[in-house]
Every structure is written in structure tokens, then in C-alpha cells.
């Protein structure tokens, strides 16, 4: 019960700061555009690196995807966020492989409660629809795929597909939201 309250509290705090950040970006778009211009051609690369850094934290990359659409425009924002989310997913996958190695997961897999050792993590449908869970679905699926040793080729195409869908929605939404708030 206590964990449920903590989870709701952190989700609420995360949502609040995401909305606050979107509002801040909308109101200070000119200053942020100047800052990005200072990075020049490296700004997209810096954004993609941020995705990789977020992968190592419990912070979702969804707000960064929304901001990418607002800052780089709808098409370039989609491309940058798609590449960034794929980088983040690979970092999480390889983190999962390290967790499996440290915990000797192959041996402990059979003893997991509730049949968790028998999850169809290597199923394309599981990988695709699991990543569609808002917030932490992608992060959780990426780590699980690494822990369960899902073949990298299967993992890459399912991740790229769902990240493209997410980038389309969130980057276009961020672009529209920022321009709506600018009015």
C-alpha cells in the first residue's frame, strides 16, 4: 500500500514538472531557440545524448520527446526523438543484459513467482504492446528484453517501430502544444 502511494506521488510530481517544463519552453521559446543556435549543428546530437543519459535514470524520455517536437519542428523533432529513443532503448537493453549476468538470471528464472519466468518476452507482440504502456513501459520492456536475452535483431525492429509511433505522437503533440501556448 505504501509503495502504491509513493508511486502515485512520484508520477504526479513527474507529470507536474513535465507540464511546467512544457509551459516554460512555450513562454521562453525565443531564449531556448537562441541557446540551441549556440549549439548550432550539434544541438540534435546533444539532444540524442540526453536520451542515452535518461536511459540510466528512472526519468521517462517522453517529456524530452515532446520538447524535441517543439524545438526542432515536427519532422526534424520526430527524427531526433526517434533516434534518441532508440539510443536510450539500447542502453536499457544492455543494462538488462548486465543485470542478468550479475544475478545469474538463467538459474533464478525458473523460481520466479507468478510465472514471471515464463513471460513471452521474446515475442514480437509482447515487445511491441509492452512498449506502448505510457511512461515506463518502454524502459521496463527494454530492461526485461536484456535480462531475458531477447535476440537483438528482434528487439531492434520492434523497438524502432514502437519508438517511431511514440515519436510521431509526442513530437507532433509537443509542436502543436507549444504553438498553441505561444498564442
C-alpha positions as CSV (number, residue, x, y, z in Angstrom):
1,X,0.0,0.0,0.0
2,X,2.8,2.4,0.9
3,X,4.6,1.6,-2.4
4,X,1.4,2.4,-4.3
5,X,1.1,5.8,-2.7
6,X,4.8,6.6,-3.3
7,X,4.4,5.6,-7.0
8,X,1.4,7.8,-7.4
9,X,3.2,10.6,-5.7
10,X,6.2,10.4,-7.9
11,X,4.0,10.0,-11.0
12,X,2.1,13.2,-10.0
13,X,5.3,15.1,-9.4
14,X,6.7,13.9,-12.7
15,X,3.6,15.0,-14.5
16,X,3.6,18.3,-12.8
17,X,7.2,19.0,-13.7
18,X,6.6,17.9,-17.3
19,X,3.7,20.3,-17.7
20,X,5.7,23.0,-16.0
21,X,8.6,22.4,-18.3
22,X,6.4,22.5,-21.4
23,X,4.9,25.8,-20.2
24,X,8.4,27.2,-19.6
25,X,9.5,26.1,-23.0
26,X,6.4,27.7,-24.6
27,X,6.9,31.0,-22.8
28,X,10.7,31.1,-23.4
29,X,10.9,29.6,-26.8
30,X,12.9,32.5,-28.2
31,X,15.6,32.1,-25.4
32,X,15.7,28.4,-25.9
33,X,16.0,28.8,-29.7
34,X,19.0,31.1,-29.0
35,X,20.5,28.5,-26.8
36,X,20.0,25.8,-29.4
37,X,21.5,28.2,-32.0
38,X,24.6,28.4,-29.8
39,X,25.0,24.6,-30.1
40,X,24.4,25.0,-33.8
41,X,24.6,21.8,-35.7
42,X,25.5,19.9,-32.5
43,X,22.1,20.6,-30.9
44,X,20.4,17.5,-32.3
45,X,23.4,15.4,-31.2
46,X,23.3,16.9,-27.7
47,X,19.6,16.0,-27.5
48,X,20.2,12.4,-28.6
49,X,23.0,12.1,-26.0
50,X,20.5,13.3,-23.4
51,X,18.2,10.4,-24.3
52,X,21.0,8.0,-23.6
53,X,21.7,9.6,-20.3
54,X,18.0,9.5,-19.3
55,X,18.1,5.7,-20.0
56,X,20.2,5.3,-16.9
57,X,17.7,7.1,-14.7
58,X,14.1,6.5,-13.7
59,X,13.2,9.6,-15.7
60,X,11.0,8.9,-18.7
61,X,12.1,10.4,-22.1
62,X,8.5,11.3,-23.0
63,X,8.9,15.0,-22.0
64,X,12.1,15.2,-24.0
65,X,10.3,13.8,-27.0
66,X,7.6,16.5,-26.6
67,X,10.2,19.2,-26.3
68,X,12.1,17.9,-29.3
69,X,9.0,18.4,-31.4
70,X,8.6,21.9,-30.1
71,X,12.2,22.9,-30.5
72,X,13.2,21.2,-33.8
73,X,9.8,21.3,-35.6
74,X,7.5,18.4,-36.3
75,X,9.6,16.4,-38.9
76,X,13.1,17.0,-37.5
77,X,11.7,16.6,-33.9
78,X,10.3,13.2,-34.9
79,X,13.6,12.1,-36.4
80,X,15.7,13.3,-33.4
81,X,13.4,11.9,-30.8
82,X,13.1,8.6,-32.7
83,X,16.9,8.2,-32.9
84,X,17.2,9.4,-29.2
85,X,14.6,6.9,-28.0
86,X,16.4,4.1,-29.9
87,X,19.7,5.0,-28.3
88,X,18.0,5.1,-24.9
89,X,16.4,1.7,-25.6
90,X,19.7,0.1,-26.5
91,X,21.4,1.5,-23.3
92,X,18.5,0.0,-21.3
93,X,18.7,-3.3,-23.2
94,X,22.5,-3.6,-22.5
95,X,21.9,-2.6,-18.9
96,X,19.4,-5.5,-18.7
97,X,22.0,-8.0,-20.0
98,X,24.3,-6.8,-17.3
99,X,21.6,-7.3,-14.6
100,X,21.0,-10.9,-16.0
101,X,24.7,-11.6,-15.7
102,X,25.1,-10.2,-12.2
103,X,22.0,-12.0,-10.9
104,X,22.6,-15.3,-12.8
105,X,19.1,-14.9,-14.2
106,X,19.1,-18.1,-16.2
107,X,19.2,-20.1,-13.0
108,X,16.8,-18.0,-11.0
109,X,14.3,-17.6,-13.8
110,X,12.6,-20.9,-13.0
111,X,12.0,-19.9,-9.4
112,X,10.3,-16.5,-10.1
113,X,6.8,-16.2,-8.6
114,X,3.5,-15.8,-10.5
115,X,5.0,-17.5,-13.6
116,X,7.2,-14.5,-14.4
117,X,9.9,-16.8,-15.7
118,X,7.6,-17.9,-18.4
119,X,6.7,-14.5,-19.8
120,X,6.8,-14.4,-23.6
121,X,9.4,-11.6,-23.6
122,X,10.9,-12.9,-26.9
123,X,7.5,-12.4,-28.6
124,X,7.2,-9.5,-31.1
125,X,3.7,-8.8,-29.8
126,X,4.9,-8.6,-26.2
127,X,7.8,-6.3,-27.1
128,X,5.5,-4.0,-29.2
129,X,2.5,-3.7,-26.9
130,X,4.5,-3.6,-23.7
131,X,6.4,-0.6,-25.0
132,X,3.1,1.2,-25.7
133,X,2.4,1.4,-21.9
134,X,2.8,5.2,-21.2
135,X,5.6,6.4,-19.1
136,X,7.8,3.5,-18.1
137,X,6.6,0.7,-20.4
138,X,9.4,1.2,-22.9
139,X,12.0,1.3,-20.2
140,X,10.7,-1.8,-18.5
141,X,10.4,-3.8,-21.7
142,X,13.9,-2.8,-22.7
143,X,15.5,-3.9,-19.5
144,X,13.4,-7.1,-19.5
145,X,14.5,-7.8,-23.1
146,X,18.1,-7.6,-22.0
147,X,17.5,-9.7,-18.9
148,X,15.7,-12.4,-20.9
149,X,18.3,-12.3,-23.7
150,X,15.8,-11.5,-26.4
151,X,17.6,-11.7,-29.8
152,X,19.0,-8.3,-30.7
153,X,17.5,-8.2,-34.2
154,X,14.0,-8.9,-32.9
155,X,14.5,-6.3,-30.2
156,X,15.8,-3.7,-32.6
157,X,13.0,-3.8,-35.2
158,X,10.2,-3.9,-32.6
159,X,11.8,-1.1,-30.7
160,X,12.3,1.0,-33.8
161,X,8.7,0.5,-34.8
162,X,7.1,1.5,-31.5
163,X,9.6,4.4,-31.0
164,X,8.6,5.8,-34.4
165,X,4.9,5.6,-33.3
166,X,5.7,7.3,-30.0
167,X,7.9,9.9,-31.6
168,X,5.2,10.8,-34.1
169,X,2.5,11.3,-31.5
170,X,4.6,13.1,-28.8
171,X,6.7,15.3,-31.1
172,X,3.7,16.4,-33.1
173,X,1.8,16.9,-29.9
174,X,4.6,18.9,-28.4
175,X,4.9,21.0,-31.6
176,X,1.2,21.8,-31.6
177,X,1.0,22.4,-27.8
178,X,3.9,24.8,-27.8
179,X,2.5,26.8,-30.7
180,X,-0.9,26.8,-29.1
181,X,0.5,28.2,-25.8
182,X,2.5,30.8,-27.7
183,X,-0.7,32.5,-28.9
